[in-house]
Amino acid sequence: MPYEKSIVKIIKGKEVQFNLRYGFVPVQLPDMDAPLNMVVVKGFSNKPMMLLTTLQIGAREKDVWFIIQAYIRRWSVEETIRFIKQTYDLENIRVLKYARLQNMMALLLAVFYFVAVILDQGQKLTVMAGHVLKSVKRVFGIPDFKYYALGDGLSNIFSRFPGQLQKQTEIHQTQLSFGFG
């Protein structure tokens, strides 16, 4: 592993530095003609991270680092999708028409945008996010991927102060109808 890089990751609100060593080696699997490369990264945990890829890797360090960054980005996307499915019980939503499912997803993504982007902006919203996180009763604290805790906190707050949507007898033409009725 000829390459080294130090990265900083925020864990439990503190910056933690990881000293990574990484490299790659061409590999061949039996009964497979495609050329493969094994990228190995040491420094994230006790065991090295190994990534098998069909991408061709040049001799430059930035080529190997591109593969590592792409995997880390993909992993965060997977974690976000899992968060949305679990927190909002996405797989148990039942609607009769596809358009209503699309509308539900639009609302759900708007809520997630609020939690992921808006709550992290500005001092007042950061304070509000802190209060939301405090309303979560977690045994082991708040994890690095804090969106689960934010979702639970919002759920706790809204369940304490339930409200009802008021039905409108007339929807204005400029207003979007979500068709949940």
QUIBEL-V905429 format. One record per residue. N is the residue number from 1. RES is the residue in three letters. PSI is psi as a letter, one per 30 degrees, with the letter a starting at -180 (NA if undefined). Layout:
[[N | RES | PSI] [N | RES | PSI]]
This chain:
[[1 | MET | j] [2 | PRO | f] [3 | TYR | k] [4 | GLU | k] [5 | LYS | k] [6 | SER | k] [7 | ILE | l] [8 | VAL | k] [9 | LYS | k] [10 | ILE | j] [11 | ILE | k] [12 | LYS | h] [13 | GLY | g] [14 | LYS | k] [15 | GLU | k] [16 | VAL | k] [17 | GLN | k] [18 | PHE | k] [19 | ASN | j] [20 | LEU | k] [21 | ARG | k] [22 | TYR | l] [23 | GLY | a] [24 | PHE | l] [25 | VAL | k] [26 | PRO | k] [27 | VAL | l] [28 | GLN | k] [29 | LEU | k] [30 | PRO | k] [31 | ASP | g] [32 | MET | k] [33 | ASP | f] [34 | ALA | k] [35 | PRO | k] [36 | LEU | l] [37 | ASN | k] [38 | MET | j] [39 | VAL | k] [40 | VAL | k] [41 | VAL | k] [42 | LYS | k] [43 | GLY | f] [44 | PHE | e] [45 | SER | a] [46 | ASN | e] [47 | LYS | k] [48 | PRO | k] [49 | MET | k] [50 | MET | k] [51 | LEU | k] [52 | LEU | k] [53 | THR | l] [54 | THR | f] [55 | LEU | k] [56 | GLN | k] [57 | ILE | k] [58 | GLY | a] [59 | ALA | f] [60 | ARG | k] [61 | GLU | e] [62 | LYS | f] [63 | ASP | e] [64 | VAL | e] [65 | TRP | e] [66 | PHE | e] [67 | ILE | e] [68 | ILE | e] [69 | GLN | e] [70 | ALA | e] [71 | TYR | e] [72 | ILE | e] [73 | ARG | e] [74 | ARG | e] [75 | TRP | e] [76 | SER | e] [77 | VAL | e] [78 | GLU | e] [79 | GLU | e] [80 | THR | e] [81 | ILE | e] [82 | ARG | e] [83 | PHE | e] [84 | ILE | e] [85 | LYS | e] [86 | GLN | e] [87 | THR | e] [88 | TYR | g] [89 | ASP | h] [90 | LEU | e] [91 | GLU | f] [92 | ASN | g] [93 | ILE | k] [94 | ARG | k] [95 | VAL | l] [96 | LEU | f] [97 | LYS | k] [98 | TYR | e] [99 | ALA | e] [100 | ARG | e] [101 | LEU | e] [102 | GLN | e] [103 | ASN | e] [104 | MET | e] [105 | MET | e] [106 | ALA | e] [107 | LEU | e] [108 | LEU | e] [109 | LEU | e] [110 | ALA | e] [111 | VAL | e] [112 | PHE | e] [113 | TYR | e] [114 | PHE | e] [115 | VAL | e] [116 | ALA | e] [117 | VAL | e] [118 | ILE | e] [119 | LEU | f] [120 | ASP | f] [121 | GLN | k] [122 | GLY | l] [123 | GLN | e] [124 | LYS | e] [125 | LEU | e] [126 | THR | e] [127 | VAL | e] [128 | MET | e] [129 | ALA | e] [130 | GLY | e] [131 | HIS | e] [132 | VAL | e] [133 | LEU | e] [134 | LYS | f] [135 | SER | f] [136 | VAL | k] [137 | LYS | i] [138 | ARG | k] [139 | VAL | e] [140 | PHE | g] [141 | GLY | a] [142 | ILE | k] [143 | PRO | l] [144 | ASP | e] [145 | PHE | i] [146 | LYS | f] [147 | TYR | f] [148 | TYR | e] [149 | ALA | e] [150 | LEU | e] [151 | GLY | e] [152 | ASP | e] [153 | GLY | e] [154 | LEU | e] [155 | SER | e] [156 | ASN | e] [157 | ILE | e] [158 | PHE | f] [159 | SER | f] [160 | ARG | f] [161 | PHE | i] [162 | PRO | k] [163 | GLY | l] [164 | GLN | k] [165 | LEU | k] [166 | GLN | k] [167 | LYS | k] [168 | GLN | k] [169 | THR | f] [170 | GLU | k] [171 | ILE | k] [172 | HIS | l] [173 | GLN | f] [174 | THR | f] [175 | GLN | k] [176 | LEU | k] [177 | SER | k] [178 | PHE | f] [179 | GLY | h] [180 | PHE | f] [181 | GLY | NA]]
